[in-house]
Amino acid sequence: MRAAFASRFDDADPLAALTVGERPEPTHPADDWVTVQLRATSLNHHDLWSLRGVGLTEAQLPMILGCDAVGVDPEGNQVVVYPVVVTRGDPRGVSILSEHFPGTLAERVAVPRSNLVPLPDGMAATDAACLPTAWLTAWRMLTTKGRVEDADSVLVQGAGGGVATAAVALAVAMGKRVYATSRDAIKRERITALGATAVEPGARLPERVDVVIETVGAATFEHSMKSAAPMARIVVSGATAGHEPSVNLRRIFAMQLEILGTSMGTPGELYELLAFCADSDVRPVVDSVVPFSRVEDAFARLHSGDAFGKVVVDHTA
Ligand SMILES: NC(=O)c1ccc[n+]([C@@H]2O[C@H](COP(=O)([O-])OP(=O)(O)OC[C@H]3O[C@@H](n4cnc5c(N)ncnc54)[C@H](OP(=O)(O)O)[C@@H]3O)[C@@H](O)[C@H]2O)c1
């Protein structure tokens, strides 16, 4: 079957490590696994990390990329794939598709049957394909970790990103005052259209916020700390621009800040997110939909840093 996979690692030029070609059909590591025929996937920064060699070893190559998926199960049902799989030998106890098990940028993927969630009526496959990774991460950052129900205001760093646009759209839909930083004036305009107050990175906010959504890392972390109100939660799920910021411990204890790490979400949280989107007008912010035949263009778009929202791959086009 056709697939997009990491054939080697290239830290400086991850796109050069991407290969599109034939891979063997999925196999089932256990009896409860099924094969899903894919309809749509979306890219994540995770796919670029994999091409750089972050989280994979040479022994795992070639590895089919892709964490997100919407497809058709063996009984013909449209399903959203929850991408976290119990993985013996991984220190986390789990892994995300494309880490230990082949990912979703292919014609078909194998997953445990319990990872399949019904696609809500009326939701497009290309929208739902944005939800299982970036949107699920943003949902958990806001709800379970950030306890946003007790918050009036939220700051989202690096607002053009997949997780970040999700956090803005969700927090606005929850009725919060949302501030978002972006280095790019056009992205700031677009984030304003989503209902946030957009500012340049590092700019002083009109108020200190109760929840900070951090996926950028070293480039923005000091601003996140300075923008946090007493008792605020700074929730971290990524470090695109460096993972070793300096942290002012005095500010943490004096302001009683919480710095919380999180990764992905639970199946229950994915159900909650799908229900929230299905019951409201909230839909993923989609930068572009690219046919699988041009999957390299989709990677180039993500890598350019120009994308606003999710880059989706349509496997049916
Ligand atoms: N832990 C998890 O479960 C999980 C799940 C999903 C994602 N992640 C992580 O979260 C991060 C974001 O993922 P994504 O898929 O949303 O990525 P993405 O769509 O590629 O977004 C990255 C965003 O980061 C900002 N950025 C990049 N370099 C920057 C710099 N030097 N200074 C300031 N801002 C910078 C940019 O915002 P502007 O251009 O608007 O400034 C960009 O839009 C990644 O590190 C990813 O690995 C983790």
The ligand as an SDF file (V2000), in Angstrom:
LIG
                    3D

 48 52  0  0  0  0  0  0  0  0999 V2000
    2.4110   16.3560   24.1420 N   0  0  0  0  0  0  0  0  0  0  0  0
    1.4670   16.1370   23.2500 C   0  0  0  0  0  0  0  0  0  0  0  0
    0.5670   15.3170   23.4230 O   0  0  0  0  0  0  0  0  0  0  0  0
    1.4600   16.9780   22.0390 C   0  0  0  0  0  0  0  0  0  0  0  0
    0.3960   16.9130   21.1350 C   0  0  0  0  0  0  0  0  0  0  0  0
    0.4170   17.7720   20.0520 C   0  0  0  0  0  0  0  0  0  0  0  0
    1.5040   18.6340   19.9120 C   0  0  0  0  0  0  0  0  0  0  0  0
    2.5390   18.6210   20.7760 N   0  0  0  0  0  0  0  0  0  0  0  0
    3.7020   19.5120   20.6390 C   0  0  0  0  0  0  0  0  0  0  0  0
    3.2370   20.8710   20.6530 O   0  0  0  0  0  0  0  0  0  0  0  0
    4.0410   21.6600   19.7490 C   0  0  0  0  0  0  0  0  0  0  0  0
    3.1220   22.3110   18.7390 C   0  0  0  0  0  0  0  0  0  0  0  0
    2.5700   21.3100   17.9330 O   0  0  0  0  0  0  0  0  0  0  0  0
    1.6610   21.6720   16.6980 P   0  0  0  0  0  0  0  0  0  0  0  0
    1.3620   20.4100   15.9650 O   0  0  0  0  0  0  0  0  0  0  0  0
    0.5520   22.5470   17.1740 O   0  0  0  0  0  0  0  0  0  0  0  0
    2.7600   22.4770   15.8630 O   0  0  0  0  0  0  0  0  0  0  0  0
    2.6560   23.5480   14.7200 P   0  0  0  0  0  0  0  0  0  0  0  0
    1.2760   23.4950   14.1620 O   0  0  0  0  0  0  0  0  0  0  0  0
    3.8170   23.2990   13.8520 O   0  0  0  0  0  0  0  0  0  0  0  0
    2.8320   24.9440   15.5430 O   0  0  0  0  0  0  0  0  0  0  0  0
    4.0010   25.4350   16.0510 C   0  0  0  0  0  0  0  0  0  0  0  0
    3.7690   26.9320   16.4250 C   0  0  0  0  0  0  0  0  0  0  0  0
    4.7980   27.2900   17.3160 O   0  0  0  0  0  0  0  0  0  0  0  0
    5.1160   28.6420   17.1400 C   0  0  0  0  0  0  0  0  0  0  0  0
    6.5830   28.7820   17.0640 N   0  0  0  0  0  0  0  0  0  0  0  0
    7.4330   27.9820   16.3970 C   0  0  0  0  0  0  0  0  0  0  0  0
    8.7150   28.4310   16.5740 N   0  0  0  0  0  0  0  0  0  0  0  0
    8.6250   29.5320   17.3620 C   0  0  0  0  0  0  0  0  0  0  0  0
    9.5690   30.4530   17.8840 C   0  0  0  0  0  0  0  0  0  0  0  0
   10.8820   30.3320   17.6550 N   0  0  0  0  0  0  0  0  0  0  0  0
    9.1330   31.4810   18.6330 N   0  0  0  0  0  0  0  0  0  0  0  0
    7.8080   31.6270   18.8800 C   0  0  0  0  0  0  0  0  0  0  0  0
    6.8780   30.7790   18.3990 N   0  0  0  0  0  0  0  0  0  0  0  0
    7.2720   29.7420   17.6510 C   0  0  0  0  0  0  0  0  0  0  0  0
    4.5150   29.1160   15.8590 C   0  0  0  0  0  0  0  0  0  0  0  0
    3.5580   30.1010   16.1590 O   0  0  0  0  0  0  0  0  0  0  0  0
    3.4830   31.5420   15.3870 P   0  0  0  0  0  0  0  0  0  0  0  0
    4.0140   31.3270   14.0040 O   0  0  0  0  0  0  0  0  0  0  0  0
    2.0520   31.8620   15.4530 O   0  0  0  0  0  0  0  0  0  0  0  0
    4.3280   32.4840   16.1930 O   0  0  0  0  0  0  0  0  0  0  0  0
    3.9080   27.8640   15.2430 C   0  0  0  0  0  0  0  0  0  0  0  0
    2.6810   28.1380   14.6270 O   0  0  0  0  0  0  0  0  0  0  0  0
    5.0470   20.6960   19.1200 C   0  0  0  0  0  0  0  0  0  0  0  0
    6.2840   20.8340   19.8070 O   0  0  0  0  0  0  0  0  0  0  0  0
    4.4510   19.3250   19.3260 C   0  0  0  0  0  0  0  0  0  0  0  0
    5.4260   18.3240   19.3950 O   0  0  0  0  0  0  0  0  0  0  0  0
    2.5250   17.8260   21.8380 C   0  0  0  0  0  0  0  0  0  0  0  0
  1  2  1  0
  2  3  2  0
  2  4  1  0
  4  5  1  0
  4 48  2  0
  5  6  2  0
  6  7  1  0
  7  8  2  0
  8  9  1  0
  8 48  1  0
  9 10  1  0
  9 46  1  0
 10 11  1  0
 11 12  1  0
 11 44  1  0
 12 13  1  0
 13 14  1  0
 14 15  2  0
 14 16  1  0
 14 17  1  0
 17 18  1  0
 18 19  2  0
 18 20  1  0
 18 21  1  0
 21 22  1  0
 22 23  1  0
 23 24  1  0
 23 42  1  0
 24 25  1  0
 25 26  1  0
 25 36  1  0
 26 27  1  0
 26 35  1  0
 27 28  2  0
 28 29  1  0
 29 30  1  0
 29 35  2  0
 30 31  1  0
 30 32  2  0
 32 33  1  0
 33 34  2  0
 34 35  1  0
 36 37  1  0
 36 42  1  0
 37 38  1  0
 38 39  2  0
 38 40  1  0
 38 41  1  0
 42 43  1  0
 44 45  1  0
 44 46  1  0
 46 47  1  0
M  CHG  2   8   1  16  -1
M  END
$$$$
